[in-house]
Amino acid sequence: MFLVRDLTDSGTGLVQTVDLITPLVDDPELFGQIAAANALSDVYAMGGRPITALNVCVFPKELEPAAARAILAGANQKLAEADTALLGGHTVRGPELLFGLSVTGIVDPTRIWRNVGARPGDGLILTKPLGSGLLATGYRRGLVSAEELATCAWHLTTLNRRAAEVLTAFPVSAATDVTGFGLIGHSLGMTRHGGVSLHIDCRRLPIYDGALRLAAAHVTCGGARNNRQAFASLVAVHPDVTEALCELLYDPQTSGGLLLALPAERCEEAISALRSASVPAALIGEVTKSTSHPLYAYC
């Protein structure tokens, strides 16, 4: 994802992004909805508004035409909800089913949200629960009920549009969406310029029903293991934080929520506004001056 500044005389900026995922669910239309919401999220995470999209399809030869049509139909439903025009796309054959979109958005370059810039004294707000990677893995292993997966899938198809629209009224210091690198990986990006650490209160984390149970039963996936390997040395964990909660921190998300840093004195107002807009936001921590580790998890 990148920004082209001052594209027009009015200073409009373009956001360009592309994202593909493998299926988390068996229903092809639902998969298309999740993939589209996931791809659109990068634009919302920069405070932008998506305007056009292209389908990017890697379809195995064995995929039934009806299933392919359902995937595209599901994605188009989310694009319509986002007021985003579908301009076309491209399809190739491949051994594994992948689907996503290339999305173009617009943003005011003077008001863009960046994934760096969190300041000491900021609070950290998260707008969707954690644990979708665990639930998807558990479902494939027969450990998750259809009802638990359906609740999760509803959130995964929910656009981050409303959250972004509400928060444009607030002084956001830094923002990102929480996807494949998990809460840990994406939040660490906010500390990349140095000078700050993030303190995450694991008691406040919103978690999908069933995800903590799976983590306590040592269910995991390759993405979570990769995230641990990449980021664990940058994280200090209080002894009171259980291993199951640690797993939630590293769990890779699909179509996750927005993670935002904004002044602590505005957080209560922001969360109230988000919840009034049916966005299940939670205050999960704070930004401090730099400590021994860029991220500290506690209970």
Short mmCIF file of the C-alpha atoms (twelve columns), coordinates in Angstrom:
data_MODEL
# 
_entry.id   MODEL 
# 
loop_
_atom_site.group_PDB 
_atom_site.id 
_atom_site.type_symbol 
_atom_site.label_atom_id 
_atom_site.label_alt_id 
_atom_site.label_comp_id 
_atom_site.label_asym_id 
_atom_site.label_seq_id 
_atom_site.Cartn_x 
_atom_site.Cartn_y 
_atom_site.Cartn_z 
_atom_site.pdbx_PDB_model_num 
ATOM 1   C CA . MET A 1   0.000   0.000   0.000   1 
ATOM 2   C CA . PHE A 2   1.312   3.460   -0.806  1 
ATOM 3   C CA . LEU A 3   0.180   7.072   -1.078  1 
ATOM 4   C CA . VAL A 4   0.616   9.375   -4.057  1 
ATOM 5   C CA . ARG A 5   0.496   12.944  -2.752  1 
ATOM 6   C CA . ASP A 6   -0.838  16.052  -4.438  1 
ATOM 7   C CA . LEU A 7   -2.337  14.178  -7.351  1 
ATOM 8   C CA . THR A 8   -4.584  17.111  -8.247  1 
ATOM 9   C CA . ASP A 9   -4.596  20.849  -7.682  1 
ATOM 10  C CA . SER A 10  -6.808  20.291  -4.654  1 
ATOM 11  C CA . GLY A 11  -4.211  18.056  -3.014  1 
ATOM 12  C CA . THR A 12  -6.106  14.779  -3.298  1 
ATOM 13  C CA . GLY A 13  -4.051  11.702  -2.520  1 
ATOM 14  C CA . LEU A 14  -4.441  8.187   -3.921  1 
ATOM 15  C CA . VAL A 15  -4.203  5.077   -1.777  1 
ATOM 16  C CA . GLN A 16  -3.464  1.887   -3.721  1 
ATOM 17  C CA . THR A 17  -3.548  -1.558  -2.139  1 
ATOM 18  C CA . VAL A 18  -3.934  -5.235  -3.028  1 
ATOM 19  C CA . ASP A 19  -4.703  -8.221  -0.802  1 
ATOM 20  C CA . LEU A 20  -5.605  -11.882 -1.387  1 
ATOM 21  C CA . ILE A 21  -6.618  -14.594 1.074   1 
ATOM 22  C CA . THR A 22  -7.412  -18.302 1.157   1 
ATOM 23  C CA . PRO A 23  -10.901 -19.408 2.253   1 
ATOM 24  C CA . LEU A 24  -11.726 -19.349 5.956   1 
ATOM 25  C CA . VAL A 25  -15.241 -20.701 5.381   1 
ATOM 26  C CA . ASP A 26  -16.895 -23.260 3.111   1 
ATOM 27  C CA . ASP A 27  -19.584 -20.924 1.747   1 
ATOM 28  C CA . PRO A 28  -18.146 -19.301 -1.425  1 
ATOM 29  C CA . GLU A 29  -20.343 -16.199 -1.250  1 
ATOM 30  C CA . LEU A 30  -19.377 -15.612 2.365   1 
ATOM 31  C CA . PHE A 31  -15.739 -16.107 1.430   1 
ATOM 32  C CA . GLY A 32  -16.087 -13.417 -1.242  1 
ATOM 33  C CA . GLN A 33  -17.584 -11.012 1.301   1 
ATOM 34  C CA . ILE A 34  -14.769 -11.622 3.799   1 
ATOM 35  C CA . ALA A 35  -12.072 -11.242 1.144   1 
ATOM 36  C CA . ALA A 36  -13.541 -7.956  -0.062  1 
ATOM 37  C CA . ALA A 37  -13.900 -6.528  3.457   1 
ATOM 38  C CA . ASN A 38  -10.316 -7.557  4.142   1 
ATOM 39  C CA . ALA A 39  -8.984  -5.837  1.007   1 
ATOM 40  C CA . LEU A 40  -10.968 -2.648  1.590   1 
ATOM 41  C CA . SER A 41  -9.676  -2.402  5.145   1 
ATOM 42  C CA . ASP A 42  -6.231  -1.071  4.190   1 
ATOM 43  C CA . VAL A 43  -7.831  2.034   2.706   1 
ATOM 44  C CA . TYR A 44  -9.944  2.668   5.810   1 
ATOM 45  C CA . ALA A 45  -6.850  2.168   7.990   1 
ATOM 46  C CA . MET A 46  -5.283  5.217   6.324   1 
ATOM 47  C CA . GLY A 47  -8.375  7.362   6.823   1 
ATOM 48  C CA . GLY A 48  -9.200  7.043   3.131   1 
ATOM 49  C CA . ARG A 49  -12.299 6.266   1.111   1 
ATOM 50  C CA . PRO A 50  -12.225 3.432   -1.467  1 
ATOM 51  C CA . ILE A 51  -13.547 4.371   -4.896  1 
ATOM 52  C CA . THR A 52  -12.644 1.572   -7.348  1 
ATOM 53  C CA . ALA A 53  -11.564 -2.060  -7.219  1 
ATOM 54  C CA . LEU A 54  -10.309 -4.884  -9.425  1 
ATOM 55  C CA . ASN A 55  -10.934 -8.565  -8.658  1 
ATOM 56  C CA . VAL A 56  -7.770  -10.659 -8.348  1 
ATOM 57  C CA . CYS A 57  -8.605  -14.355 -8.740  1 
ATOM 58  C CA . VAL A 58  -6.420  -17.434 -8.472  1 
ATOM 59  C CA . PHE A 59  -8.899  -20.222 -9.216  1 
ATOM 60  C CA . PRO A 60  -8.018  -23.933 -9.403  1 
ATOM 61  C CA . LYS A 61  -9.231  -25.842 -12.445 1 
ATOM 62  C CA . GLU A 62  -11.422 -27.952 -10.149 1 
ATOM 63  C CA . LEU A 63  -13.400 -24.944 -8.848  1 
ATOM 64  C CA . GLU A 64  -17.041 -25.217 -9.912  1 
ATOM 65  C CA . PRO A 65  -18.238 -22.269 -12.038 1 
ATOM 66  C CA . ALA A 66  -21.158 -21.732 -9.662  1 
ATOM 67  C CA . ALA A 67  -18.738 -21.396 -6.745  1 
ATOM 68  C CA . ALA A 68  -16.602 -18.912 -8.693  1 
ATOM 69  C CA . ARG A 69  -19.670 -16.827 -9.484  1 
ATOM 70  C CA . ALA A 70  -20.723 -16.905 -5.830  1 
ATOM 71  C CA . ILE A 71  -17.293 -15.661 -4.671  1 
ATOM 72  C CA . LEU A 72  -17.498 -12.732 -7.076  1 
ATOM 73  C CA . ALA A 73  -21.095 -12.013 -6.092  1 
ATOM 74  C CA . GLY A 74  -20.181 -11.920 -2.412  1 
ATOM 75  C CA . ALA A 75  -17.330 -9.510  -3.061  1 
ATOM 76  C CA . ASN A 76  -19.555 -7.286  -5.163  1 
ATOM 77  C CA . GLN A 77  -22.053 -7.031  -2.300  1 
ATOM 78  C CA . LYS A 78  -19.353 -5.569  -0.060  1 
ATOM 79  C CA . LEU A 79  -18.116 -3.231  -2.783  1 
ATOM 80  C CA . ALA A 80  -21.650 -1.912  -3.206  1 
ATOM 81  C CA . GLU A 81  -21.873 -1.395  0.561   1 
ATOM 82  C CA . ALA A 82  -18.602 0.531   0.383   1 
ATOM 83  C CA . ASP A 83  -19.813 2.659   -2.575  1 
ATOM 84  C CA . THR A 84  -16.852 1.304   -4.525  1 
ATOM 85  C CA . ALA A 85  -17.060 0.651   -8.272  1 
ATOM 86  C CA . LEU A 86  -15.849 -2.687  -9.607  1 
ATOM 87  C CA . LEU A 87  -13.895 -1.970  -12.810 1 
ATOM 88  C CA . GLY A 88  -12.938 -5.531  -13.746 1 
ATOM 89  C CA . GLY A 89  -10.231 -7.934  -12.689 1 
ATOM 90  C CA . HIS A 90  -7.918  -10.749 -13.676 1 
ATOM 91  C CA . THR A 91  -8.074  -14.525 -13.270 1 
ATOM 92  C CA . VAL A 92  -5.288  -17.108 -13.406 1 
ATOM 93  C CA . ARG A 93  -5.229  -20.839 -12.767 1 
ATOM 94  C CA . GLY A 94  -3.421  -22.005 -9.674  1 
ATOM 95  C CA . PRO A 95  -3.136  -25.026 -7.383  1 
ATOM 96  C CA . GLU A 96  -4.736  -23.214 -4.423  1 
ATOM 97  C CA . LEU A 97  -7.820  -21.004 -4.268  1 
ATOM 98  C CA . LEU A 98  -6.951  -17.364 -3.595  1 
ATOM 99  C CA . PHE A 99  -9.166  -14.342 -3.976  1 
ATOM 100 C CA . GLY A 100 -8.892  -10.664 -3.205  1 
ATOM 101 C CA . LEU A 101 -8.970  -7.216  -4.705  1 
ATOM 102 C CA . SER A 102 -6.777  -4.363  -5.758  1 
ATOM 103 C CA . VAL A 103 -8.411  -1.266  -4.298  1 
ATOM 104 C CA . THR A 104 -7.905  2.410   -5.105  1 
ATOM 105 C CA . GLY A 105 -8.963  5.026   -2.586  1 
ATOM 106 C CA . ILE A 106 -8.696  8.744   -2.056  1 
ATOM 107 C CA . VAL A 107 -7.499  10.613  1.010   1 
ATOM 108 C CA . ASP A 108 -6.626  14.126  2.042   1 
ATOM 109 C CA . PRO A 109 -2.792  14.015  2.288   1 
ATOM 110 C CA . THR A 110 -2.891  16.496  5.187   1 
ATOM 111 C CA . ARG A 111 -5.180  14.201  7.198   1 
ATOM 112 C CA . ILE A 112 -3.819  10.777  6.345   1 
ATOM 113 C CA . TRP A 113 -3.500  8.230   9.151   1 
ATOM 114 C CA . ARG A 114 -0.082  6.581   9.227   1 
ATOM 115 C CA . ASN A 115 0.898   3.401   11.032  1 
ATOM 116 C CA . VAL A 116 3.634   5.289   12.903  1 
ATOM 117 C CA . GLY A 117 3.404   8.369   15.079  1 
ATOM 118 C CA . ALA A 118 1.854   7.112   18.333  1 
ATOM 119 C CA . ARG A 119 2.677   9.501   21.185  1 
ATOM 120 C CA . PRO A 120 3.242   9.024   24.924  1 
ATOM 121 C CA . GLY A 121 -0.086  9.622   26.617  1 
ATOM 122 C CA . ASP A 122 -2.143  8.131   23.798  1 
ATOM 123 C CA . GLY A 123 -4.661  5.381   24.435  1 
ATOM 124 C CA . LEU A 124 -5.007  2.358   22.159  1 
ATOM 125 C CA . ILE A 125 -8.432  1.491   20.724  1 
ATOM 126 C CA . LEU A 126 -9.296  -1.760  18.910  1 
ATOM 127 C CA . THR A 127 -12.519 -2.041  16.902  1 
ATOM 128 C CA . LYS A 128 -12.972 -5.817  16.380  1 
ATOM 129 C CA . PRO A 129 -12.376 -8.926  18.500  1 
ATOM 130 C CA . LEU A 130 -9.325  -11.165 18.213  1 
ATOM 131 C CA . GLY A 131 -9.154  -14.883 17.516  1 
ATOM 132 C CA . SER A 132 -10.338 -15.371 13.932  1 
ATOM 133 C CA . GLY A 133 -7.230  -17.381 13.071  1 
ATOM 134 C CA . LEU A 134 -7.874  -19.732 15.986  1 
ATOM 135 C CA . LEU A 135 -11.534 -20.171 15.062  1 
ATOM 136 C CA . ALA A 136 -10.748 -20.870 11.405  1 
ATOM 137 C CA . THR A 137 -8.153  -23.455 12.429  1 
ATOM 138 C CA . GLY A 138 -10.476 -24.970 14.999  1 
ATOM 139 C CA . TYR A 139 -13.304 -25.193 12.489  1 
ATOM 140 C CA . ARG A 140 -11.131 -27.100 10.026  1 
ATOM 141 C CA . ARG A 141 -10.284 -29.532 12.847  1 
ATOM 142 C CA . GLY A 142 -13.908 -29.976 13.925  1 
ATOM 143 C CA . LEU A 143 -13.379 -28.140 17.226  1 
ATOM 144 C CA . VAL A 144 -15.613 -25.117 16.545  1 
ATOM 145 C CA . SER A 145 -19.366 -25.080 16.215  1 
ATOM 146 C CA . ALA A 146 -21.114 -23.557 13.225  1 
ATOM 147 C CA . GLU A 147 -22.652 -20.980 15.576  1 
ATOM 148 C CA . GLU A 148 -19.264 -19.837 16.894  1 
ATOM 149 C CA . LEU A 149 -17.896 -19.552 13.368  1 
ATOM 150 C CA . ALA A 150 -21.002 -17.686 12.176  1 
ATOM 151 C CA . THR A 151 -20.589 -15.014 14.867  1 
ATOM 152 C CA . CYS A 152 -16.977 -14.550 13.876  1 
ATOM 153 C CA . ALA A 153 -17.839 -14.482 10.161  1 
ATOM 154 C CA . TRP A 154 -20.358 -11.699 10.753  1 
ATOM 155 C CA . HIS A 155 -17.574 -9.513  12.136  1 
ATOM 156 C CA . LEU A 156 -15.231 -10.513 9.302   1 
ATOM 157 C CA . THR A 157 -17.737 -9.301  6.713   1 
ATOM 158 C CA . THR A 158 -18.279 -6.026  8.558   1 
ATOM 159 C CA . LEU A 159 -16.501 -3.166  6.822   1 
ATOM 160 C CA . ASN A 160 -14.217 -0.896  8.822   1 
ATOM 161 C CA . ARG A 161 -15.921 1.967   7.019   1 
ATOM 162 C CA . ARG A 162 -18.099 3.126   9.899   1 
ATOM 163 C CA . ALA A 163 -15.217 3.000   12.383  1 
ATOM 164 C CA . ALA A 164 -13.063 5.108   10.060  1 
ATOM 165 C CA . GLU A 165 -15.849 7.606   9.428   1 
ATOM 166 C CA . VAL A 166 -16.520 8.089   13.140  1 
ATOM 167 C CA . LEU A 167 -12.850 8.508   14.009  1 
ATOM 168 C CA . THR A 168 -12.147 11.168  11.400  1 
ATOM 169 C CA . ALA A 169 -13.578 13.583  13.990  1 
ATOM 170 C CA . PHE A 170 -10.774 12.685  16.431  1 
ATOM 171 C CA . PRO A 171 -7.023  13.491  16.493  1 
ATOM 172 C CA . VAL A 172 -5.696  10.042  15.533  1 
ATOM 173 C CA . SER A 173 -1.923  9.835   16.070  1 
ATOM 174 C CA . ALA A 174 -1.420  6.473   14.355  1 
ATOM 175 C CA . ALA A 175 -3.594  3.744   12.876  1 
ATOM 176 C CA . THR A 176 -3.386  0.322   11.293  1 
ATOM 177 C CA . ASP A 177 -5.652  -2.625  10.681  1 
ATOM 178 C CA . VAL A 178 -4.946  -5.909  12.449  1 
ATOM 179 C CA . THR A 179 -4.489  -8.731  9.952   1 
ATOM 180 C CA . GLY A 180 -1.907  -11.429 9.252   1 
ATOM 181 C CA . PHE A 181 0.815   -10.264 11.641  1 
ATOM 182 C CA . GLY A 182 -1.636  -10.350 14.547  1 
ATOM 183 C CA . LEU A 183 -2.149  -7.694  17.186  1 
ATOM 184 C CA . ILE A 184 1.512   -7.901  18.202  1 
ATOM 185 C CA . GLY A 185 2.993   -7.478  14.739  1 
ATOM 186 C CA . HIS A 186 0.759   -4.643  13.619  1 
ATOM 187 C CA . SER A 187 0.948   -2.725  16.905  1 
ATOM 188 C CA . LEU A 188 4.746   -2.955  16.906  1 
ATOM 189 C CA . GLY A 189 4.699   -1.007  13.660  1 
ATOM 190 C CA . MET A 190 3.531   2.006   15.658  1 
ATOM 191 C CA . THR A 191 6.837   1.978   17.568  1 
ATOM 192 C CA . ARG A 192 9.042   1.763   14.480  1 
ATOM 193 C CA . HIS A 193 10.310  5.358   14.716  1 
ATOM 194 C CA . GLY A 194 11.386  4.774   18.327  1 
ATOM 195 C CA . GLY A 195 10.748  6.824   21.434  1 
ATOM 196 C CA . VAL A 196 7.576   4.995   22.506  1 
ATOM 197 C CA . SER A 197 6.423   1.667   23.874  1 
ATOM 198 C CA . LEU A 198 2.944   0.183   23.822  1 
ATOM 199 C CA . HIS A 199 1.436   -1.311  26.977  1 
ATOM 200 C CA . ILE A 200 -1.441  -3.714  26.284  1 
ATOM 201 C CA . ASP A 201 -3.839  -4.748  29.039  1 
ATOM 202 C CA . CYS A 202 -4.804  -8.324  28.144  1 
ATOM 203 C CA . ARG A 203 -7.842  -8.184  30.464  1 
ATOM 204 C CA . ARG A 204 -9.413  -5.644  28.111  1 
ATOM 205 C CA . LEU A 205 -8.876  -7.509  24.850  1 
ATOM 206 C CA . PRO A 206 -12.113 -8.242  22.945  1 
ATOM 207 C CA . ILE A 207 -12.037 -11.932 22.013  1 
ATOM 208 C CA . TYR A 208 -14.310 -14.049 19.834  1 
ATOM 209 C CA . ASP A 209 -16.358 -16.668 21.682  1 
ATOM 210 C CA . GLY A 210 -14.500 -19.969 21.650  1 
ATOM 211 C CA . ALA A 211 -11.082 -18.521 20.737  1 
ATOM 212 C CA . LEU A 212 -9.668  -18.493 24.263  1 
ATOM 213 C CA . ARG A 213 -10.884 -22.068 24.797  1 
ATOM 214 C CA . LEU A 214 -9.008  -23.174 21.683  1 
ATOM 215 C CA . ALA A 215 -5.860  -21.319 22.730  1 
ATOM 216 C CA . ALA A 216 -6.002  -22.958 26.160  1 
ATOM 217 C CA . ALA A 217 -6.187  -26.339 24.384  1 
ATOM 218 C CA . HIS A 218 -2.945  -25.429 22.540  1 
ATOM 219 C CA . VAL A 219 -4.594  -24.985 19.148  1 
ATOM 220 C CA . THR A 220 -2.405  -22.824 16.918  1 
ATOM 221 C CA . CYS A 221 -1.526  -22.291 13.261  1 
ATOM 222 C CA . GLY A 222 1.526   -21.631 11.143  1 
ATOM 223 C CA . GLY A 223 0.865   -17.897 10.989  1 
ATOM 224 C CA . ALA A 224 0.872   -17.603 14.781  1 
ATOM 225 C CA . ARG A 225 4.116   -19.574 15.019  1 
ATOM 226 C CA . ASN A 226 5.712   -17.321 12.410  1 
ATOM 227 C CA . ASN A 227 4.542   -14.227 14.284  1 
ATOM 228 C CA . ARG A 228 6.060   -15.497 17.531  1 
ATOM 229 C CA . GLN A 229 9.354   -16.201 15.813  1 
ATOM 230 C CA . ALA A 230 9.425   -12.739 14.250  1 
ATOM 231 C CA . PHE A 231 8.257   -10.603 17.160  1 
ATOM 232 C CA . ALA A 232 8.697   -12.377 20.520  1 
ATOM 233 C CA . SER A 233 12.097  -10.801 21.209  1 
ATOM 234 C CA . LEU A 234 10.467  -7.353  21.079  1 
ATOM 235 C CA . VAL A 235 7.750   -8.189  23.604  1 
ATOM 236 C CA . ALA A 236 7.849   -8.320  27.409  1 
ATOM 237 C CA . VAL A 237 5.066   -10.344 28.998  1 
ATOM 238 C CA . HIS A 238 4.000   -10.095 32.646  1 
ATOM 239 C CA . PRO A 239 3.921   -13.487 34.429  1 
ATOM 240 C CA . ASP A 240 0.176   -13.099 35.073  1 
ATOM 241 C CA . VAL A 241 -0.549  -13.238 31.334  1 
ATOM 242 C CA . THR A 242 -1.553  -16.803 30.508  1 
ATOM 243 C CA . GLU A 243 -0.157  -18.697 27.548  1 
ATOM 244 C CA . ALA A 244 -3.652  -18.743 26.046  1 
ATOM 245 C CA . LEU A 245 -3.793  -14.936 26.095  1 
ATOM 246 C CA . CYS A 246 -0.317  -14.827 24.556  1 
ATOM 247 C CA . GLU A 247 -1.613  -16.976 21.714  1 
ATOM 248 C CA . LEU A 248 -4.367  -14.409 21.072  1 
ATOM 249 C CA . LEU A 249 -1.753  -11.668 20.790  1 
ATOM 250 C CA . TYR A 250 0.077   -13.520 18.009  1 
ATOM 251 C CA . ASP A 251 -2.983  -15.021 16.301  1 
ATOM 252 C CA . PRO A 252 -3.154  -13.923 12.628  1 
ATOM 253 C CA . GLN A 253 -6.383  -12.126 11.780  1 
ATOM 254 C CA . THR A 254 -8.369  -11.824 8.576   1 
ATOM 255 C CA . SER A 255 -10.459 -8.678  8.060   1 
ATOM 256 C CA . GLY A 256 -9.538  -7.573  11.568  1 
ATOM 257 C CA . GLY A 257 -10.386 -4.325  13.267  1 
ATOM 258 C CA . LEU A 258 -8.662  -0.977  13.271  1 
ATOM 259 C CA . LEU A 259 -6.055  -0.300  15.944  1 
ATOM 260 C CA . LEU A 260 -5.714  3.410   16.668  1 
ATOM 261 C CA . ALA A 261 -3.691  5.614   18.978  1 
ATOM 262 C CA . LEU A 262 -5.228  8.908   20.063  1 
ATOM 263 C CA . PRO A 263 -4.912  11.180  23.094  1 
ATOM 264 C CA . ALA A 264 -6.083  9.426   26.231  1 
ATOM 265 C CA . GLU A 265 -8.398  12.283  27.187  1 
ATOM 266 C CA . ARG A 266 -10.373 11.712  23.969  1 
ATOM 267 C CA . CYS A 267 -10.575 7.920   24.144  1 
ATOM 268 C CA . GLU A 268 -13.741 7.672   26.226  1 
ATOM 269 C CA . GLU A 269 -15.530 10.043  23.865  1 
ATOM 270 C CA . ALA A 270 -14.243 8.125   20.825  1 
ATOM 271 C CA . ILE A 271 -15.331 4.749   22.193  1 
ATOM 272 C CA . SER A 272 -18.773 6.116   23.035  1 
ATOM 273 C CA . ALA A 273 -19.124 7.458   19.489  1 
ATOM 274 C CA . LEU A 274 -17.978 4.159   18.002  1 
ATOM 275 C CA . ARG A 275 -20.374 2.102   20.098  1 
ATOM 276 C CA . SER A 276 -23.215 4.452   19.189  1 
ATOM 277 C CA . ALA A 277 -22.388 3.568   15.583  1 
ATOM 278 C CA . SER A 278 -22.537 -0.177  16.436  1 
ATOM 279 C CA . VAL A 279 -18.740 -0.565  16.356  1 
ATOM 280 C CA . PRO A 280 -17.668 -2.817  19.287  1 
ATOM 281 C CA . ALA A 281 -14.630 -0.748  20.265  1 
ATOM 282 C CA . ALA A 282 -12.453 -1.349  23.317  1 
ATOM 283 C CA . LEU A 283 -9.663  0.576   25.031  1 
ATOM 284 C CA . ILE A 284 -6.878  -2.034  25.234  1 
ATOM 285 C CA . GLY A 285 -3.838  -0.102  26.426  1 
ATOM 286 C CA . GLU A 286 -1.726  2.992   26.326  1 
ATOM 287 C CA . VAL A 287 1.380   4.488   24.745  1 
ATOM 288 C CA . THR A 288 4.307   5.384   27.021  1 
ATOM 289 C CA . LYS A 289 7.799   6.729   26.606  1 
ATOM 290 C CA . SER A 290 10.203  4.060   25.422  1 
ATOM 291 C CA . THR A 291 10.873  1.274   27.934  1 
ATOM 292 C CA . SER A 292 13.032  -1.866  27.749  1 
ATOM 293 C CA . HIS A 293 10.787  -3.450  25.099  1 
ATOM 294 C CA . PRO A 294 8.675   -1.830  22.377  1 
ATOM 295 C CA . LEU A 295 5.642   -3.745  23.628  1 
ATOM 296 C CA . TYR A 296 4.618   -4.846  27.120  1 
ATOM 297 C CA . ALA A 297 1.639   -7.160  27.716  1 
ATOM 298 C CA . TYR A 298 0.155   -7.302  31.206  1 
ATOM 299 C CA . CYS A 299 -2.958  -8.311  33.134  1 
# 
